[in-house]
Amino acid sequence: MPILKRLVQLSVAVPMTVAAIALFGLMVMTFTDVVMRSTFNAPIEAATELTRIAIAVIVFSALPLLSARGQHIAVDLLDPIFVRLHMKRLLDGVVTVLCGAMLYYPATRVIVLAERSRSYGDQTEYLNIPTFYLGWFIAIMTFATGLVMVLRGLILLFAPNKLGLIRND
């Protein structure tokens, strides 16, 4: 079990480190762009495309961990009814499994779009970065999020005491 716990901790640390580095780079670039624009009237021309890439990396890197911890936005209009019926855990488990399974379709669509982008040779405007790299990253992280959600839902349904494997800090 310690090996599994260490593997889970590593699989959490890597994408969150990527997100943190992207966020830090975005902050430095924005600060530099503002200073360059205001002081020297020379903005960073690729700032817009770098911002788009960084935001995509931040969001899709964090999705698997947020899903594993159950920290995404949820509408709980029917929760009081299910709490009274003592079926809240069942509802949460089934909905989480279904949501995770449904992520398969958008992930496969992103792969199709990334491959189309690669076949056309699409690149970003200023830095000429091939756009299919970001598409593949988004697809991989969407697949990971779907897998995490399915696993979380199954754990909620069959072994809710095992949810402590990923700390909710």
Secondary structure by P-SEA (a helix, b strand, c coil): caaaaaaaaaaaaaaaaaaaaaaaaaaaaaaaaaaaaaaccccccaaaaaaaaaaaaaaaaaaaaaaaaccccccccaaaaaaaaccaaaaaaaaaaaaaaaaaaaaaaaaaaaaaaaaaccccccccccaaaaaaaaaaaaaaaaaaaaaaaaaaccccccccccccc
